[in-house]
């Protein structure tokens, strides 16, 4: 009985030892999440159980293994044909230990080259692009103008694939504290650059068609876009098949419901005002985007004020009208999506 259990106990002990070594060598042991580790082990155990008990799953695994083995054998044969015994072919002289003849350069690198070529073909056939472009046939290139972001890009010296620092669908962060409140212990650290200068998400422009299309308005206004790259159009997009972040019908939404174009607020509503509001009444809590009616100031305050009003506990936030000009286009775009019905 013990002899049968020994291999399983040995495997379990090996997992414990590897995890313990990783924890001991970690530079930030407090960031180690036991629940995540146990969850990962549970997932692996579940996959193993499925493979053991479910024949179709084993067939798929063995099929993939056969494909990998066939690719390895074909690469080995081709390498031997091109490089002779240095690539694994039959040696022209007797040897006592033939395994030592296959060097790293001639034995491993050809397989890497074949995998790279295969990856290039899968990308050309738009199979890999499904994994890196959310199922779309295009990718977005983010062009930041913040000095901290530019410094990170220069230090990396290569393209960086990274999402925005917020949970999708919720109110966007505009300060490091907002990021911490949103993501918490999901991230190991936060690179701070102060409060966002504009306060709105970036402008997204689609250049895949015959003319430029503004998918998400931001600090770059339509007339500026036209002056830089020629005539374009404002694209409403399809909420069921968005081409860009921020095109879902409901987005940038606080927990509280949002009511637009309000001239006053009910007693149980929080009130987001714009411009002089001395003679505007109502609201359990009130914040003004800009007393002077400055759209740049309003944009910088939008998400911060929405977040603060949401945290007041009000069930609904009433919002005064915002002019549909300049940055008002982007502000109203965010507010309409925040007020849209939640799915």
Secondary structure by P-SEA (a helix, b strand, c coil): ccccaaaaaaaaaaaaaaaaaaaaaccccccccaaaaaaaaaaaaaaaaaaaccaaaaaaaaaaaaaaaaaaaaaaaaaaaaccccccccccccccccccccccccccaaaaaaaaaaaaaaaaaaaaaaaccccccbbbbbbbccaaaaaaaaaacbbbbbcccccccccccccaaaaaaaccccccccccccccccccccbbbbcccccccccccccccaaaaaacccbbbbbbcccccccccccccccccccbbbbcccccccccbbbbbcccccccccccbbbbccccccaaaaaaaaaaaaaaaaaccccbbbbcccccccaaaaaaaaaaaaacccc
